[in-house]
Amino acid sequence: MPVPVPRQRDTPATESGQAVLHTAAPPASIGAGVAQATPQTTALTLLVIEDDPAGGLTVPEVLDADGHRIRLRTARNLTEAERLLTPDVHCILLDLSLAGSGSANGTGAGTRVGGAATTTATLDQQLAVLHQVLRLAPRHAVLVLTDEDDAERAAEAVRVGAQDFLFRDELDGRLLSRAIRYAVERKRADIAQYKLAESKLRAQENARLERGLLPTPLLEGSDLRFAARYRPGRSRALLGGDFYDAVRTPDGTVHAMIGDVCGHGPDEAALGVELRIAWRALTLAGLCGDDLLATLQEVLEVERPCEEIFATLCTVDIAPDGRRAGLCLAGHPAPLISRPGRRAQLLPYENSGPALGLLPRARWPRRQVELGGTWSLMLYTDGLIEGRIGEGKERLGQDGMVEMINRHLEHGLSGEGLLEASVTEARRLNGGELTDDVAVVLLSRAEG
């Protein structure tokens, strides 16, 4: 039986197999998915894939919900369909008997008696053609056309990916118009649901990846409290070029560090993770101070993607009694210390060494610092202090950060609450998200 091709009354053709009609419906893009609704009046296009464009059922009009005529194209095989599948096509109507006509891939029309193909397609053959159409147009709505006694085939077609099916003997303009609208909207809903599920899955994978990349401090046996906050500057990034870590060695010394690889791309983020892992391994192996930083510089020089990449670093090693610490700075901002009854202030930062990767055979002096009995030590990257203040070009800076921390301390904030409030206020002062990566680490000790 010939395929019933809906055709328009008194409508001139503008190209082979295409009649032009107008309607209010959004365009679709093959690569970008089914188009979203727009307030402008555009053309809705149906591509019919069947093997006898000259015969079949004549439909006087195919209209959309607003009464506008739908634009129609016809293709005799999949090769022709691929050519006609331009970005403005919204829906495809596929005759499932195409597989039995011998013309599915443009190989000929097969033998016909009275306009009907003598070859009968099996269900597998029909579904194979449908699979080809779905691969050809993965983001388009697809309707299948079949005989009324082929309900099983129609249901199977929907199961493998078609949006709906139509029976040949019941097809008319009103039914086809409604089916097209339903198929397009269902395809939009399917794509939206798929994107939502994909987004949730990506978020879950990102969370697992982030947990794997960010460090788990090794401080078992220490009386120090540890808190950290990390916020990458790149949109939707897991990690930036900032990195931090803290470990306790067998002699009871607590070592902590924070660093910043220049740049914000994935290469910088990967290098930051490599430096953090190298720092942990070297620290647990017994290196400290200048020897450790010199070795880290060798790692950076080997692993960095280009010679312009460098990294700043701050390391502290806190004595087992918790009252003293050694401080090394490699081009990095000095930590901030707060003690009860005293205002927070920056630790001394004179005689600091250069950033890693800038100067060969550089040295990094280790400075001894008295901490006292009860204290909090905050290590941070420059993303926290380089945010702007209001509309001007003025930066928060280290002095502004110290004042901000003192205000929070006066309100009784400490630990996680202090870090969260500080990062939140820096974002507020900046007028939005900070563009640079931000990492903040807080080590605290309470005597007695």
C-alpha positions in Angstrom: 0.0 0.0 0.0 1.4 3.4 -0.9 2.4 5.7 2.0 -0.1 8.4 2.8 1.7 11.6 2.4 -0.1 14.6 3.8 -0.2 17.2 1.1 -1.5 20.8 0.8 -4.2 22.0 -1.4 -3.2 24.7 -4.0 0.2 25.2 -2.4 3.1 25.8 -4.8 6.4 23.8 -4.3 9.5 25.9 -3.7 11.9 22.9 -3.9 11.8 19.2 -4.7 9.7 17.5 -2.1 8.8 20.7 -0.2 5.6 22.7 0.2 5.8 26.0 2.1 3.3 26.8 4.7 3.5 29.2 7.7 2.9 28.7 11.4 3.8 30.0 14.8 6.4 27.5 16.1 10.0 27.6 17.1 12.8 26.4 14.9 15.0 23.5 15.8 18.8 22.9 15.4 20.2 19.5 14.6 23.2 20.1 16.9 21.5 22.2 19.6 18.4 20.2 20.3 14.7 21.0 19.8 14.4 24.7 19.8 12.8 26.7 22.7 9.7 28.7 22.2 10.1 32.2 21.0 7.7 35.1 20.7 8.3 35.4 17.0 6.2 33.7 14.3 8.4 31.1 12.6 7.8 28.0 10.3 7.2 24.5 11.7 8.5 21.9 9.3 7.6 18.2 9.0 9.9 15.8 7.2 8.1 12.8 5.8 10.2 9.8 5.0 8.4 7.4 2.6 8.9 5.8 -0.7 6.0 7.0 -2.9 5.6 10.7 -2.7 3.2 10.7 -5.6 0.6 8.5 -4.0 -1.2 7.9 -0.7 -3.7 9.8 1.3 -4.2 13.5 0.6 -4.7 15.7 3.6 -6.3 19.0 2.8 -4.4 21.0 5.5 -2.0 20.3 8.3 -2.3 23.1 10.9 -0.6 23.9 14.2 -2.4 24.9 17.4 -2.8 28.5 16.2 -4.3 27.5 12.8 -1.1 28.2 10.8 -0.1 25.8 8.1 2.8 23.5 8.7 5.6 23.3 6.1 6.1 19.9 4.6 9.0 18.1 3.0 9.2 14.5 1.7 12.1 12.1 1.2 12.1 8.8 -0.5 15.0 7.3 1.4 17.4 8.0 4.2 20.0 9.5 2.0 17.5 12.1 0.7 16.2 12.6 4.3 19.7 13.5 5.5 20.0 16.1 2.8 16.6 17.6 3.7 17.2 17.5 7.5 18.1 21.2 7.8 18.0 23.1 11.1 14.4 24.2 10.7 13.0 20.7 10.7 11.0 20.0 13.9 9.5 16.6 13.4 10.0 13.5 11.3 7.2 11.2 10.1 8.7 7.8 9.2 6.7 5.1 7.3 7.8 1.8 8.9 7.1 -0.1 5.6 10.1 1.8 4.1 12.4 -1.1 5.1 10.5 -3.5 2.9 10.5 -1.3 -0.2 14.2 -1.6 -0.9 14.6 2.2 -0.9 15.5 2.8 2.7 19.1 3.6 1.8 18.4 4.9 -1.6 18.9 1.5 -3.4 15.7 1.5 -5.4 12.0 1.3 -5.0 11.5 -2.4 -5.0 8.8 -4.3 -6.9 5.4 -2.7 -6.7 1.9 -4.0 -7.6 -0.8 -1.4 -7.8 1.5 1.1 -6.1 2.4 -1.1 -3.2 5.7 -2.9 -2.5 5.6 -6.7 -2.7 8.3 -7.1 -0.2 7.1 -7.3 3.4 9.5 -5.9 6.0 10.1 -7.8 9.2 9.9 -6.1 12.6 13.7 -6.2 12.9 14.1 -4.5 9.5 11.6 -1.8 10.3 13.2 -1.1 13.7 16.7 -1.1 12.0 15.4 1.8 9.7 14.0 3.6 12.8 17.3 3.2 14.6 19.1 4.8 11.5 16.6 7.7 11.6 17.2 8.2 15.4 20.9 8.2 14.9 20.5 10.6 12.0 18.4 13.0 14.0 18.9 12.3 17.7 17.4 15.6 18.8 14.3 15.6 16.6 10.8 14.4 17.4 10.0 11.2 15.4 6.6 9.9 14.5 6.1 6.4 12.9 3.4 5.5 10.5 2.1 1.9 10.3 -1.0 -0.2 9.5 -3.7 -0.6 12.1 -3.0 -4.3 12.4 0.6 -3.6 13.3 0.0 -2.2 16.8 2.8 -4.4 18.2 5.3 -2.8 15.8 4.1 0.6 16.6 4.4 0.1 20.3 7.9 -1.4 19.8 8.9 1.7 17.8 7.9 4.0 20.6 9.8 1.8 23.0 13.1 2.2 21.1 12.8 6.0 20.7 9.9 7.3 18.6 7.7 9.9 20.3 4.4 8.5 19.0 2.8 6.4 16.2 0.0 6.9 13.7 -2.2 4.4 11.9 -2.3 4.9 8.1 -6.0 4.3 7.7 -6.9 6.9 10.4 -4.6 9.6 9.3 -6.1 13.0 8.7 -4.9 16.6 8.9 -6.3 17.3 12.4 -4.8 14.1 13.8 -1.5 14.6 12.2 -1.3 18.2 13.4 -2.0 17.2 17.0 0.5 14.3 16.8 3.2 16.7 15.5 2.7 19.2 18.4 2.6 16.4 20.9 5.8 14.8 19.5 7.7 18.0 19.5 6.7 18.9 23.0 7.4 15.4 24.3 10.9 15.5 22.6 11.6 18.8 24.4 10.5 17.3 27.7 12.7 14.2 27.0 15.7 16.3 26.3 15.1 18.5 29.3 14.7 15.4 31.5 17.9 13.9 30.0 19.8 17.1 30.6 18.6 17.3 34.2 19.6 13.7 34.9 22.9 14.3 33.2 23.5 17.4 35.3 22.7 15.5 38.5 25.0 12.7 37.5 27.8 15.2 36.7 27.3 16.9 40.0 27.6 13.5 41.8 30.7 12.6 39.8 32.2 16.1 40.5 31.6 15.7 44.2 33.3 12.3 44.2 36.2 13.7 42.1 36.5 16.8 44.3 36.7 14.6 47.4 39.4 12.7 45.8 41.4 15.7 44.7 41.1 17.8 47.9 43.3 16.6 50.8 42.2 14.8 53.9 44.5 16.3 56.6 46.6 13.7 58.5 46.5 15.1 62.0 45.6 12.1 64.1 47.1 12.5 67.6 47.4 16.3 67.4 45.4 18.7 69.6 45.2 21.2 66.8 41.8 22.0 65.2 41.8 22.2 61.4 39.3 24.0 59.1 39.5 24.9 55.4 37.5 26.6 52.6 38.1 26.2 48.9 36.4 28.0 46.0 37.7 27.7 42.4 37.6 30.9 40.4 36.7 29.2 37.1 33.0 28.7 36.4 31.9 25.1 37.0 35.4 24.1 37.9 36.2 21.5 40.5 39.6 22.8 41.4 41.7 25.9 40.5 45.4 26.4 40.9 45.3 26.8 44.7 46.2 23.9 46.9 46.7 23.2 50.6 47.5 20.3 53.0 48.3 19.4 56.6 50.1 16.4 58.1 51.5 15.3 61.4 54.9 13.5 61.3 55.9 10.8 63.8 57.8 13.2 66.0 54.6 15.2 66.7 55.3 18.1 64.5 52.3 19.4 62.5 53.2 20.6 59.0 50.8 22.8 57.0 51.1 24.5 53.7 49.1 26.5 51.2 50.1 27.4 47.6 48.9 29.0 44.4 49.9 28.1 40.8 49.6 31.1 38.5 46.7 30.8 36.1 43.3 29.3 36.4 43.0 26.6 33.8 42.9 22.8 34.1 46.7 22.5 33.6 47.3 24.8 36.6 44.8 22.8 38.7 46.5 19.6 37.8 49.9 21.0 38.7 48.5 22.2 42.0 47.4 18.7 42.8 50.8 17.3 41.8 52.6 19.8 44.1 50.4 19.1 47.0 51.0 15.3 46.7 54.7 15.9 46.3 54.7 18.2 49.4 53.0 15.5 51.5 55.3 12.8 50.4 58.4 14.9 50.9 57.2 16.1 54.4 56.4 12.5 55.5 59.9 11.6 54.3 61.4 14.1 56.6 62.2 17.1 54.4 61.4 20.6 55.8 62.1 24.3 55.0 64.5 25.1 52.3 65.3 21.5 51.4 61.6 20.8 50.8 61.0 23.9 48.8 64.1 23.3 46.6 62.8 19.8 45.8 59.3 21.1 45.1 60.8 23.6 42.6 62.4 20.7 40.8 59.0 19.0 40.6 57.4 22.1 39.3 60.1 22.6 36.6 59.5 19.1 35.3 55.7 19.1 35.5 54.7 22.6 34.4 53.4 22.9 30.8 55.5 26.0 30.0 58.4 27.8 31.6 56.3 30.9 32.5 54.3 28.9 35.1 55.3 29.5 38.7 53.8 28.8 42.1 53.8 30.7 45.4 53.9 28.7 48.7 53.6 29.2 52.4 54.7 26.4 54.8 54.6 26.2 58.6 55.9 23.5 60.8 54.4 23.7 64.3 56.5 22.2 67.2 55.0 19.2 69.1 54.3 21.5 72.1 52.3 23.8 69.8 54.0 27.0 71.1 56.5 27.6 68.2 56.5 27.3 64.5 58.9 27.6 61.6 57.7 29.7 58.6 58.9 29.6 55.0 57.4 31.9 52.3 58.0 31.4 48.6 56.5 34.6 47.2 53.3 34.0 49.2 51.3 36.3 51.5 52.3 35.9 55.2 49.8 34.1 57.5 47.6 35.8 60.0 47.7 35.0 63.7 45.2 35.8 66.3 45.5 35.4 70.1 43.0 36.0 73.0 42.9 39.6 74.0 44.9 40.8 71.1 44.1 41.9 67.6 44.9 39.6 64.8 48.0 40.5 62.8 50.2 39.2 60.0 53.3 37.2 60.9 56.7 38.7 60.0 57.4 38.3 56.3 60.8 39.8 55.8 63.5 37.8 54.0 60.9 35.6 52.2 62.2 33.7 49.1 60.9 33.9 45.5 58.1 32.0 44.1 58.9 28.5 42.9 60.0 28.3 39.3 61.2 31.8 39.0 64.9 31.6 39.9 67.2 28.6 39.7 69.1 27.6 42.8 67.0 30.0 44.9 66.9 29.8 48.7 64.0 30.1 51.2 65.0 31.1 54.7 63.0 29.5 57.6 62.0 31.9 60.3 61.2 30.9 63.8 57.9 32.3 65.2 56.6 32.3 68.8 52.9 31.3 68.8 52.0 31.1 72.5 49.6 28.9 74.3 46.3 29.7 72.6 46.2 30.9 69.1 44.7 30.6 65.6 46.8 30.7 62.5 45.2 31.5 59.1 46.9 30.6 55.8 45.3 32.0 52.6 45.8 32.6 48.9 45.7 36.0 47.2 42.3 35.3 45.8 40.9 36.4 49.2 42.7 39.7 49.3 42.6 40.7 45.6 38.8 41.1 45.3 37.6 44.6 44.7 35.9 46.9 47.2 32.7 48.2 45.6 32.6 49.8 42.1 36.2 51.2 42.1 39.5 49.6 41.5 40.5 49.5 45.2 41.4 46.0 46.4 40.6 44.5 49.8 44.4 43.9 50.4 46.0 42.4 53.4 45.2 45.3 55.6 41.6 45.1 54.7 41.6 41.4 55.3 43.1 41.9 58.8 40.4 44.4 59.7 37.7 42.1 58.3 39.0 39.1 60.4 39.2 41.3 63.5 35.5 42.3 63.1 34.5 38.7 62.8 36.6 37.7 65.9 34.9 40.5 67.9 31.6 38.9 67.0 32.8 35.6 68.4 33.4 33.7 65.2 36.0 31.0 65.0 36.8 27.8 63.0 34.6 27.0 60.1 32.3 29.9 60.9 35.1 32.4 60.7 36.3 31.1 57.3 32.8 31.0 55.8 32.0 34.6 57.0 35.3 35.9 55.6 34.9 34.4 52.1 31.3 35.5 52.0 32.2 39.1 53.0 35.0 39.2 50.4 32.5 38.1 47.7 30.0 40.7 48.9 32.6 43.5 48.9 33.6 42.4 45.4 30.0 42.8 44.2 29.8 39.2 43.1 31.8 36.0 42.7 35.6 36.3 43.1 37.4 35.8 39.9 40.5 34.2 41.4 40.7 30.9 43.2 40.4 31.2 47.0 41.8 28.8 49.5 41.9 29.4 53.3 43.2 27.2 56.0 42.8 27.7 59.8 44.8 25.9 62.4 43.8 26.6 66.1 45.1 25.5 69.5 43.6 26.1 72.9 46.0 25.6 75.8 44.8 23.8 78.9 
